[in-house]
Amino acid sequence: MLDSYLPIITLIVIALCFSIGSVIFSRLIGEKKPTAIKLSPYECGMPPVGSARERFSIKFYIIAMLFIVFDIEVVFMYPWAVMFKRLGLFGFVEMGVFILILLVGYAYVWKKGALEWE
């Protein structure tokens, strides 16, 4: 029984040894010359302005959630497209209902003005 898990356990042990060994090896032989420029926070090549604790508008989070919801629909369309011929008319109707539900949600969100960035 344990013989079937031996390759997986071996791979995990090798991966752990490699990752821990890489970190330790880089700590031992890596150069340590800290300067003011190396220790300053990097933000797109520009010096940071303002606080990192700035509050974001709720619109930012709403648009991010809507992007995730409408982006997930594409994830569900890939397997459907691969199995399209085998699913036949039933699969076509089911995907049509799925897309119709998403379009109704999209129209609702648009009508509410949630996609407006102020």
PyMOL commands that set and color helices and strands:
alter all, ss='L'
color gray80, all
select helices_A, chain A and resi 2-4+6-29+36-39+58-82+84-112
alter helices_A, ss='H'
color red, helices_A
deselect
rebuild
show_as cartoon
